[in-house]
Amino acid sequence: MIILNKEEIEALINPNEMMDTIEEAYRIFGEKEFYMPERPVVEHEQKTLMYMPCYTKDVIGTKILSIFPENAKLGLPSIDGVVLLNDQKTGAPVAVLDGQSVTAWRTGAVGGVGIRHLSRKDCRTVGIVGAGVQGFHLAVYACAARDIHTVYVFNHSERDLTDYLARLKKAIANPAIEVVQCKEVEELVKMSDIICTATPSTEPVLPNDKELLKGKCIIAIGSYTPKMREIPDVIWDLTDKVYIELPYACVESGDLSQPLSEGRITMDRTVLMSDFLKSDADEEEIARGTTYFKSVGMALFDICAAKELLEKAKER
């Protein structure tokens, strides 16, 4: 059995190849060539274990997450875990991968695919709201998906971002790309062609200003419970559609469940990315307006990403 830790996974990652893998996952989803049951959740004393199994024609995999909120007091991540891959024919374990790394790199790739297909090709700036792990990886993928010259970063807390910005610039690995901290989110929105949100906020983190958000490509990653919300109501005045991965997103994320329950939008304004990618839609025409992609993730992404990493590890 092969074990891949964080450092080994980072050495294997190629952002464009990982985005291709996510697009293949969308194809598998659209063709229904998978089995992905609802994820069992076991909670006890504010400690949660989450099991995300998925079967494809090639591999069986399960992402096992631990969610321990009290870890923040210890200076540790609240979410940790592993991805276990099993042989499709025998069920034998074939690999264990660091769950934090797989989640971070595949989620960034999901956002990158959204940028690939929903942003203008001449976009040169990206704004990251939320200076955490996911915001970090969204910035890396944005720079791979488009010819970005400036990355703007805004964080609602007052923590020092000097080290974070330096690490991000090193990870982007292009000295021509500037990484700049914004003091106000309005400044970031005004300067950015693409806006990525990756926060645990329960209230919108972007300004409810039609003129500021008009013509932007918005990639929302953070909200994964009905109480979480990142995107303001004005978005529904700017775009007819929201692009999502699976219908369950409309239940899980407050960015969708709240406006649906309030009657601000209806389900016919949601578009599955798997359907969009195989359609003959004019992406350039769509990207000229305001576009909005909302991701909550799914085990299929994790398993496809882990399978790709395992194959690359075997090649090496």
C-alpha positions as a Markdown table, in Angstrom:
| # | Residue | x | y | z |
|---|---|---|---|---|
| 1 | Met | 0.0 | 0.0 | 0.0 |
| 2 | Ile | 1.3 | 3.4 | -1.0 |
| 3 | Ile | 1.2 | 6.3 | 1.5 |
| 4 | Leu | 1.4 | 9.9 | 0.2 |
| 5 | Asn | 1.9 | 12.7 | 2.8 |
| 6 | Lys | 1.5 | 16.4 | 2.3 |
| 7 | Glu | 5.0 | 17.0 | 0.9 |
| 8 | Glu | 4.8 | 14.2 | -1.6 |
| 9 | Ile | 1.4 | 15.3 | -2.8 |
| 10 | Glu | 2.7 | 18.9 | -3.3 |
| 11 | Ala | 5.6 | 17.5 | -5.3 |
| 12 | Leu | 3.2 | 15.7 | -7.6 |
| 13 | Ile | 0.7 | 18.5 | -8.2 |
| 14 | Asn | 0.4 | 20.1 | -11.6 |
| 15 | Pro | -2.5 | 22.7 | -11.5 |
| 16 | Asn | -3.5 | 22.4 | -15.1 |
| 17 | Glu | -3.5 | 18.6 | -14.9 |
| 18 | Met | -5.5 | 18.6 | -11.7 |
| 19 | Met | -8.1 | 20.9 | -13.4 |
| 20 | Asp | -8.3 | 18.4 | -16.3 |
| 21 | Thr | -8.9 | 15.7 | -13.7 |
| 22 | Ile | -11.8 | 17.7 | -12.2 |
| 23 | Glu | -13.3 | 18.2 | -15.7 |
| 24 | Glu | -13.1 | 14.4 | -16.1 |
| 25 | Ala | -14.9 | 14.1 | -12.7 |
| 26 | Tyr | -17.7 | 16.3 | -14.1 |
| 27 | Arg | -17.9 | 14.0 | -17.2 |
| 28 | Ile | -18.2 | 10.9 | -14.9 |
| 29 | Phe | -20.9 | 12.8 | -12.9 |
| 30 | Gly | -22.8 | 13.7 | -16.0 |
| 31 | Glu | -22.6 | 10.2 | -17.4 |
| 32 | Lys | -23.6 | 8.7 | -14.0 |
| 33 | Glu | -20.6 | 6.4 | -14.1 |
| 34 | Phe | -20.3 | 6.5 | -10.3 |
| 35 | Tyr | -22.0 | 5.6 | -7.0 |
| 36 | Met | -21.9 | 8.2 | -4.3 |
| 37 | Pro | -24.2 | 7.7 | -1.3 |
| 38 | Glu | -25.0 | 10.4 | 1.3 |
| 39 | Arg | -22.1 | 10.9 | 3.6 |
| 40 | Pro | -22.5 | 9.5 | 7.1 |
| 41 | Val | -21.7 | 11.9 | 9.9 |
| 42 | Val | -20.9 | 10.8 | 13.4 |
| 43 | Glu | -21.0 | 13.5 | 16.1 |
| 44 | His | -20.1 | 13.2 | 19.8 |
| 45 | Glu | -19.2 | 16.0 | 22.2 |
| 46 | Gln | -18.8 | 18.6 | 19.5 |
| 47 | Lys | -16.4 | 16.3 | 17.7 |
| 48 | Thr | -17.4 | 15.1 | 14.2 |
| 49 | Leu | -16.2 | 12.3 | 12.0 |
| 50 | Met | -17.5 | 12.4 | 8.4 |
| 51 | Tyr | -17.2 | 9.6 | 5.9 |
| 52 | Met | -17.4 | 10.4 | 2.1 |
| 53 | Pro | -17.4 | 7.2 | 0.1 |
| 54 | Cys | -17.5 | 7.0 | -3.7 |
| 55 | Tyr | -17.3 | 4.2 | -6.3 |
| 56 | Thr | -16.2 | 4.7 | -9.9 |
| 57 | Lys | -15.4 | 2.2 | -12.7 |
| 58 | Asp | -11.7 | 2.4 | -11.8 |
| 59 | Val | -11.5 | 2.8 | -8.0 |
| 60 | Ile | -13.3 | 2.9 | -4.7 |
| 61 | Gly | -12.4 | 5.6 | -2.3 |
| 62 | Thr | -13.4 | 7.2 | 0.9 |
| 63 | Lys | -12.5 | 10.5 | 2.4 |
| 64 | Ile | -12.6 | 10.4 | 6.2 |
| 65 | Leu | -12.6 | 13.8 | 7.9 |
| 66 | Ser | -12.3 | 14.7 | 11.5 |
| 67 | Ile | -13.8 | 18.1 | 12.5 |
| 68 | Phe | -12.7 | 19.2 | 15.9 |
| 69 | Pro | -13.5 | 23.0 | 16.4 |
| 70 | Glu | -11.5 | 23.1 | 19.7 |
| 71 | Asn | -8.3 | 22.5 | 17.7 |
| 72 | Ala | -8.1 | 26.3 | 17.0 |
| 73 | Lys | -7.2 | 26.9 | 20.7 |
| 74 | Leu | -4.3 | 24.5 | 20.2 |
| 75 | Gly | -3.1 | 26.2 | 17.0 |
| 76 | Leu | -4.1 | 23.2 | 14.9 |
| 77 | Pro | -6.4 | 22.9 | 11.9 |
| 78 | Ser | -10.0 | 22.1 | 12.9 |
| 79 | Ile | -10.4 | 19.8 | 9.9 |
| 80 | Asp | -8.1 | 16.9 | 9.2 |
| 81 | Gly | -8.3 | 13.5 | 7.6 |
| 82 | Val | -7.2 | 10.9 | 5.1 |
| 83 | Val | -8.3 | 9.6 | 1.7 |
| 84 | Leu | -8.4 | 5.8 | 1.4 |
| 85 | Leu | -8.3 | 4.2 | -2.0 |
| 86 | Asn | -9.4 | 0.5 | -2.6 |
| 87 | Asp | -9.0 | -1.8 | -5.5 |
| 88 | Gln | -12.2 | -1.8 | -7.5 |
| 89 | Lys | -12.1 | -5.6 | -8.1 |
| 90 | Thr | -10.9 | -6.9 | -4.7 |
| 91 | Gly | -11.5 | -4.1 | -2.2 |
| 92 | Ala | -7.9 | -4.3 | -1.1 |
| 93 | Pro | -6.5 | -1.0 | 0.2 |
| 94 | Val | -4.1 | 0.4 | -2.3 |
| 95 | Ala | -3.3 | 3.9 | -1.0 |
| 96 | Val | -3.7 | 6.4 | 1.9 |
| 97 | Leu | -3.3 | 10.1 | 1.1 |
| 98 | Asp | -3.2 | 13.1 | 3.4 |
| 99 | Gly | -6.8 | 14.4 | 3.4 |
| 100 | Gln | -5.9 | 18.0 | 4.1 |
| 101 | Ser | -3.7 | 18.2 | 1.0 |
| 102 | Val | -6.1 | 16.3 | -1.3 |
| 103 | Thr | -9.0 | 18.6 | -0.2 |
| 104 | Ala | -7.0 | 21.8 | -0.6 |
| 105 | Trp | -5.7 | 21.0 | -4.1 |
| 106 | Arg | -8.9 | 19.5 | -5.5 |
| 107 | Thr | -11.0 | 22.3 | -4.1 |
| 108 | Gly | -8.7 | 24.9 | -5.7 |
| 109 | Ala | -8.9 | 22.9 | -8.9 |
| 110 | Val | -12.7 | 23.0 | -8.8 |
| 111 | Gly | -12.5 | 26.8 | -8.5 |
| 112 | Gly | -9.9 | 26.9 | -11.3 |
| 113 | Val | -12.3 | 25.0 | -13.6 |
| 114 | Gly | -15.0 | 27.6 | -12.8 |
| 115 | Ile | -12.5 | 30.3 | -13.8 |
| 116 | Arg | -11.5 | 28.4 | -17.0 |
| 117 | His | -15.1 | 28.4 | -18.3 |
| 118 | Leu | -16.9 | 31.3 | -16.7 |
| 119 | Ser | -14.3 | 34.2 | -16.7 |
| 120 | Arg | -13.2 | 36.3 | -19.6 |
| 121 | Lys | -10.0 | 35.2 | -21.2 |
| 122 | Asp | -8.5 | 38.6 | -20.8 |
| 123 | Cys | -9.0 | 38.7 | -17.0 |
| 124 | Arg | -5.7 | 39.9 | -15.4 |
| 125 | Thr | -6.6 | 40.3 | -11.7 |
| 126 | Val | -8.0 | 38.0 | -9.1 |
| 127 | Gly | -9.3 | 38.9 | -5.6 |
| 128 | Ile | -9.2 | 36.4 | -2.7 |
| 129 | Val | -11.5 | 37.0 | 0.2 |
| 130 | Gly | -10.4 | 34.8 | 3.1 |
| 131 | Ala | -6.6 | 34.3 | 3.7 |
| 132 | Gly | -6.9 | 30.6 | 4.7 |
| 133 | Val | -5.9 | 27.3 | 3.1 |
| 134 | Gln | -8.6 | 27.4 | 0.5 |
| 135 | Gly | -8.0 | 31.0 | -0.5 |
| 136 | Phe | -4.4 | 30.2 | -0.9 |
| 137 | His | -5.0 | 27.4 | -3.4 |
| 138 | Leu | -7.7 | 29.3 | -5.3 |
| 139 | Ala | -5.1 | 32.0 | -6.0 |
| 140 | Val | -2.7 | 29.4 | -7.3 |
| 141 | Tyr | -5.2 | 27.9 | -9.6 |
| 142 | Ala | -6.5 | 31.2 | -10.8 |
| 143 | Cys | -3.0 | 32.1 | -11.9 |
| 144 | Ala | -2.8 | 28.8 | -13.8 |
| 145 | Ala | -6.2 | 29.2 | -15.5 |
| 146 | Arg | -5.7 | 32.9 | -16.6 |
| 147 | Asp | -2.8 | 35.2 | -17.3 |
| 148 | Ile | -3.1 | 37.0 | -14.0 |
| 149 | His | -0.7 | 39.8 | -13.2 |
| 150 | Thr | -2.0 | 40.8 | -9.7 |
| 151 | Val | -3.5 | 38.8 | -6.8 |
| 152 | Tyr | -5.4 | 40.9 | -4.3 |
| 153 | Val | -6.0 | 39.4 | -0.8 |
| 154 | Phe | -8.4 | 40.5 | 1.9 |
| 155 | Asn | -9.0 | 39.0 | 5.3 |
| 156 | His | -11.6 | 40.1 | 7.8 |
| 157 | Ser | -9.3 | 39.4 | 10.8 |
| 158 | Glu | -6.5 | 41.7 | 11.7 |
| 159 | Arg | -3.8 | 39.0 | 11.7 |
| 160 | Asp | -0.5 | 39.7 | 10.1 |
| 161 | Leu | -0.5 | 38.4 | 6.5 |
| 162 | Thr | 3.2 | 39.0 | 5.7 |
| 163 | Asp | 4.2 | 35.4 | 5.9 |
| 164 | Tyr | 1.0 | 34.2 | 4.1 |
| 165 | Leu | 1.5 | 36.6 | 1.2 |
| 166 | Ala | 5.2 | 35.6 | 0.9 |
| 167 | Arg | 4.3 | 31.9 | 0.8 |
| 168 | Leu | 1.6 | 32.5 | -1.7 |
| 169 | Lys | 3.9 | 34.4 | -4.0 |
| 170 | Lys | 6.4 | 31.5 | -3.7 |
| 171 | Ala | 3.7 | 28.9 | -4.5 |
| 172 | Ile | 2.5 | 30.9 | -7.6 |
| 173 | Ala | 6.2 | 30.7 | -8.7 |
| 174 | Asn | 5.9 | 33.6 | -11.2 |
| 175 | Pro | 7.9 | 36.6 | -10.3 |
| 176 | Ala | 5.9 | 38.8 | -12.7 |
| 177 | Ile | 2.7 | 38.2 | -10.6 |
| 178 | Glu | 2.2 | 40.7 | -7.7 |
| 179 | Val | 0.5 | 39.7 | -4.5 |
| 180 | Val | -1.1 | 42.6 | -2.7 |
| 181 | Gln | -3.1 | 42.9 | 0.5 |
| 182 | Cys | -6.2 | 45.1 | 0.5 |
| 183 | Lys | -7.4 | 46.9 | 3.6 |
| 184 | Glu | -11.0 | 47.0 | 2.5 |
| 185 | Val | -13.1 | 44.4 | 0.6 |
| 186 | Glu | -14.5 | 47.2 | -1.5 |
| 187 | Glu | -11.0 | 47.9 | -2.8 |
| 188 | Leu | -10.5 | 44.3 | -3.7 |
| 189 | Val | -13.8 | 44.0 | -5.5 |
| 190 | Lys | -13.1 | 47.2 | -7.5 |
| 191 | Met | -9.7 | 46.0 | -8.6 |
| 192 | Ser | -10.4 | 42.4 | -9.4 |
| 193 | Asp | -11.8 | 40.8 | -12.6 |
| 194 | Ile | -12.3 | 37.5 | -10.8 |
| 195 | Ile | -13.4 | 37.3 | -7.1 |
| 196 | Cys | -13.0 | 34.1 | -5.0 |
| 197 | Thr | -14.5 | 33.8 | -1.6 |
| 198 | Ala | -13.3 | 31.2 | 0.9 |
| 199 | Thr | -14.6 | 32.1 | 4.4 |
| 200 | Pro | -16.8 | 30.5 | 7.1 |
| 201 | Ser | -18.9 | 33.7 | 7.3 |
| 202 | Thr | -22.6 | 33.6 | 8.2 |
| 203 | Glu | -23.2 | 37.0 | 6.5 |
| 204 | Pro | -22.2 | 38.1 | 3.0 |
| 205 | Val | -18.6 | 39.1 | 2.7 |
| 206 | Leu | -18.9 | 41.0 | -0.6 |
| 207 | Pro | -20.6 | 44.4 | -0.7 |
| 208 | Asn | -24.3 | 44.4 | -1.7 |
| 209 | Asp | -23.4 | 46.9 | -4.5 |
| 210 | Lys | -24.6 | 46.2 | -8.1 |
| 211 | Glu | -22.1 | 48.5 | -9.7 |
| 212 | Leu | -19.1 | 47.1 | -7.9 |
| 213 | Leu | -20.0 | 43.4 | -8.7 |
| 214 | Lys | -21.2 | 44.0 | -12.3 |
| 215 | Gly | -19.2 | 42.1 | -14.9 |
| 216 | Lys | -17.2 | 40.0 | -12.4 |
| 217 | Cys | -16.6 | 36.3 | -12.3 |
| 218 | Ile | -17.5 | 35.1 | -8.7 |
| 219 | Ile | -16.3 | 31.8 | -7.4 |
| 220 | Ala | -17.8 | 31.0 | -4.0 |
| 221 | Ile | -16.2 | 28.2 | -2.0 |
| 222 | Gly | -16.7 | 28.9 | 1.7 |
| 223 | Ser | -20.4 | 28.3 | 2.6 |
| 224 | Tyr | -21.0 | 24.6 | 3.4 |
| 225 | Thr | -23.9 | 24.8 | 5.9 |
| 226 | Pro | -27.4 | 26.4 | 5.6 |
| 227 | Lys | -26.3 | 29.1 | 8.1 |
| 228 | Met | -23.2 | 30.2 | 6.2 |
| 229 | Arg | -23.4 | 33.0 | 3.6 |
| 230 | Glu | -20.8 | 34.8 | 1.5 |
| 231 | Ile | -22.6 | 36.2 | -1.5 |
| 232 | Pro | -25.1 | 39.2 | -1.2 |
| 233 | Asp | -28.6 | 39.3 | -2.6 |
| 234 | Val | -27.7 | 41.8 | -5.3 |
| 235 | Ile | -26.0 | 39.0 | -7.3 |
| 236 | Trp | -29.5 | 37.9 | -8.4 |
| 237 | Asp | -30.0 | 41.2 | -10.1 |
| 238 | Leu | -26.8 | 40.8 | -12.1 |
| 239 | Thr | -27.0 | 37.2 | -13.3 |
| 240 | Asp | -29.8 | 34.8 | -14.3 |
| 241 | Lys | -27.8 | 31.6 | -13.4 |
| 242 | Val | -25.8 | 30.1 | -10.7 |
| 243 | Tyr | -23.5 | 27.2 | -11.7 |
| 244 | Ile | -23.3 | 24.3 | -9.2 |
| 245 | Glu | -21.9 | 20.8 | -8.9 |
| 246 | Leu | -24.9 | 18.9 | -7.6 |
| 247 | Pro | -28.5 | 19.6 | -6.5 |
| 248 | Tyr | -27.6 | 19.0 | -2.9 |
| 249 | Ala | -25.7 | 22.3 | -2.9 |
| 250 | Cys | -29.1 | 24.0 | -2.8 |
| 251 | Val | -29.8 | 22.4 | 0.5 |
| 252 | Glu | -26.3 | 22.4 | 2.1 |
| 253 | Ser | -25.2 | 26.0 | 1.4 |
| 254 | Gly | -26.8 | 29.1 | 2.8 |
| 255 | Asp | -25.7 | 31.0 | -0.3 |
| 256 | Leu | -28.4 | 29.0 | -2.2 |
| 257 | Ser | -30.8 | 27.6 | 0.4 |
| 258 | Gln | -31.5 | 31.1 | 1.9 |
| 259 | Pro | -32.4 | 32.9 | -1.4 |
| 260 | Leu | -34.4 | 29.8 | -2.5 |
| 261 | Ser | -36.4 | 29.8 | 0.8 |
| 262 | Glu | -37.0 | 33.5 | 0.5 |
| 263 | Gly | -38.2 | 33.2 | -3.1 |
| 264 | Arg | -35.4 | 35.4 | -4.5 |
| 265 | Ile | -34.5 | 32.6 | -6.9 |
| 266 | Thr | -36.0 | 29.4 | -8.2 |
| 267 | Met | -34.4 | 26.0 | -9.0 |
| 268 | Asp | -34.6 | 26.7 | -12.7 |
| 269 | Arg | -31.9 | 29.3 | -12.3 |
| 270 | Thr | -29.3 | 26.7 | -11.2 |
| 271 | Val | -27.1 | 25.0 | -13.8 |
| 272 | Leu | -25.1 | 21.8 | -13.2 |
| 273 | Met | -21.5 | 22.3 | -14.3 |
| 274 | Ser | -21.5 | 18.8 | -15.8 |
| 275 | Asp | -24.3 | 19.8 | -18.1 |
| 276 | Phe | -22.7 | 23.1 | -18.9 |
| 277 | Leu | -19.4 | 21.6 | -19.8 |
| 278 | Lys | -20.9 | 19.2 | -22.3 |
| 279 | Ser | -23.2 | 21.8 | -23.8 |
| 280 | Asp | -22.5 | 24.0 | -26.8 |
| 281 | Ala | -23.0 | 27.1 | -24.7 |
| 282 | Asp | -21.0 | 30.2 | -25.9 |
| 283 | Glu | -18.6 | 30.6 | -23.0 |
| 284 | Glu | -17.1 | 33.8 | -24.2 |
| 285 | Glu | -20.5 | 35.4 | -24.5 |
| 286 | Ile | -21.5 | 34.2 | -21.0 |
| 287 | Ala | -18.3 | 35.4 | -19.5 |
| 288 | Arg | -18.9 | 39.0 | -20.7 |
| 289 | Gly | -21.6 | 39.3 | -18.1 |
| 290 | Thr | -21.6 | 38.6 | -14.4 |
| 291 | Thr | -21.0 | 34.9 | -13.6 |
| 292 | Tyr | -21.4 | 33.0 | -10.4 |
| 293 | Phe | -20.2 | 29.6 | -9.5 |
| 294 | Lys | -21.0 | 28.0 | -6.1 |
| 295 | Ser | -19.1 | 24.9 | -4.9 |
| 296 | Val | -19.7 | 22.7 | -1.9 |
| 297 | Gly | -17.6 | 19.8 | -3.1 |
| 298 | Met | -18.3 | 16.1 | -3.4 |
| 299 | Ala | -16.5 | 12.8 | -2.8 |
| 300 | Leu | -16.2 | 12.2 | -6.5 |
| 301 | Phe | -13.7 | 15.1 | -6.8 |
| 302 | Asp | -11.6 | 13.7 | -4.0 |
| 303 | Ile | -11.5 | 10.2 | -5.4 |
| 304 | Cys | -10.7 | 11.3 | -8.9 |
| 305 | Ala | -7.9 | 13.6 | -7.6 |
| 306 | Ala | -6.5 | 10.9 | -5.3 |
| 307 | Lys | -6.5 | 8.4 | -8.2 |
| 308 | Glu | -4.6 | 10.8 | -10.4 |
| 309 | Leu | -2.0 | 11.5 | -7.7 |
| 310 | Leu | -1.6 | 7.7 | -7.1 |
| 311 | Glu | -1.0 | 7.1 | -10.8 |
| 312 | Lys | 1.6 | 9.9 | -10.9 |
| 313 | Ala | 3.3 | 8.5 | -7.8 |
| 314 | Lys | 3.6 | 5.1 | -9.4 |
| 315 | Glu | 5.1 | 6.6 | -12.5 |
| 316 | Arg | 7.8 | 8.2 | -10.4 |
